[in-house]
Amino acid sequence: MSQPLADSLLHGGPSGPALRVGRGEAVRKGTMKFTLATLIGVALLALLAGCGNRSSKFMSNSNRTYFQGNFYPAKVTPADEDPAVFTAVVSKASQNLAGAREAGEWEATRYCIRQFGNSDKTWQAGPETAQLQPGDDLILSGTCVGWQ
C-alpha cells in the first residue's frame, strides 16, 4: 500500500477519514499489526499443540525400547502374596533370544526401581537361565531386594 493512500485512509481525504471505529477514532497501523501478530501467534500455538506426546495407536511406537534391533513386548507381574516377587514375560522372544533376555532384565529392573527404589534383585529364573517357552515367550522370575 502506498504511503499517500495509507495516509488518506487513516487521516482522511477530501471527504474526511475513510475508516472509523468506535467513537470516531481512526484505525491505526499499530493496531492492525498487533492483530495480525496475535492471529499468527494463535495459529502457531494451535499447530504446536498437535506435537505433544500422544498415547494413541498412531503414535505408540515413539517410546519403545529396542534390544538387538528388535522390540520385545514385556510385562512384569508381582506375586499376590509378596510384591517383591515378580514374573517377567517377554513376548516375541524367538526374534533373538539374547535381545529378549535383555528386554526381560530391563523390564524387571524398571519394576524393582519403581516399586522399591533399588535395582537389586535375585533371580530364580534369570536372563542367563530362562528358556524360550511354547508360544514364543521368555519367562523370567525373581525377587526385588529393595532397601534394607
N, C-alpha and C positions, 0 to 999 in steps of 0.2 A: 504494500500500500504506500503510495507516495505521501510525503510529509504534508503538502498543501491539502490533500484530500483528508488526511487524518486530522489536521487542524480544523478543517471546516466541519468535520463530524463532531469533534469534541467541543469546539468553541463556537460553532455556528457559522453559517454562511449569510447570505443576504437576508434570508428569512428567519434567522435565529438558529439556536442549537438544534441539530438534527436528531441526536439521540438523547433521550432524557429518561431518568428512572426516579422513582420515589417522589420527593418534593421538588422536582425540577433540577436536580443535580446532574451534571453531565457525567457519563460513563468515563472513567479514567483508564488509561492504558495499563497502569499497575494492577487494577482490579482484574482486568482480563488475563494478564499474565499469571496472577495468583490463582485464578480459577483454572486456567489451563494446567498449571503446575499441580494443583490439587487433584485434578482428574487423572493426570498421568501417574501421580503417586498412588492413588487408589487402584488404578489399573495394575500397577506393578505389584502392589500388595496382594491383589486377588490372584495374580499369576504365581507369586511365590507361595501362597497358601497351599497350592497343589503339590508343592515339592517336599512336603513333610514325610515322616516315616508312616507308612501305611501297613496295616495288618491284613489287607485283602489278599486273596489268592493271586491277584495280578502282580503284587509286589512281594510275595512271600519268599522269594529266593535271596533277597538282599541281606539277610542276617545268617545265612548258612555258613557253617564252618566245614571246610573240605579237608580230608585226610588222604594223602597219597593221590590227590586229584579227583577223589570221589566224595559224594555226600552220603552219609550213613545216618538215617533217622535213628535216634537213640532216646530211650526213656528210662529214667530211674524211678523205681517204686520202693518206698520204705516198707519194712515189715510192720504188721499190725501191732505186735506186742512191743517192739522197740524201734523207733525211727532211725536209730543209728545203724541198724542192719538194713541193707538195701540189696536190690537186684537191678542190674542194668541190662536192658535188652537192646541190642543193636540190630537193626533190620538191614537187608541188602548186603549182608556180610560177605557173600560169595564174590562180590566185585573185586575185593582184595582183602584177604584175611588180616594182613598186617595193618591196613588202614582201618578196618573195623575194630581191631583191638585198641588202636589209638583213640578212636572215637568213643569207645566204651569207657576207657580210662579217663578221658577228658570229661565226659558227662558225669561220671562218678565223682571226680574231683570237684566239679562245679556244685554238685549236690552237697557234698560234705562242707564246702566253704559256705554255701548259703544257709545250711541248717545248723552248723556247729562252729563256724568261723575258723576252720582249720582244714587243710587239705590232706592231713594224715589219715591213712586208712590201712586196715589189714584185709587181705584178700582171702576168701575161701576158694573162689574160682576166679583168679585174676587174669589180666591180659595175656600173660605168658602161657597159662594152662587152659584157658577156655577154648572149647572146640566148637566148630560150626554145627548147629543143630538142624534137624529137618525143618523145612520152612524158611531156610535162608537167614536164620537168626543166630547171633552170637550172644550167649547169656553169661554175664559176669556177676559175681556176688561178693559182698564184703561188708565191713563194718567201719563206720567213721569213728576215728579215735576221739576227736573233739578236744576241748580244753579239760585239763586235769587238775 
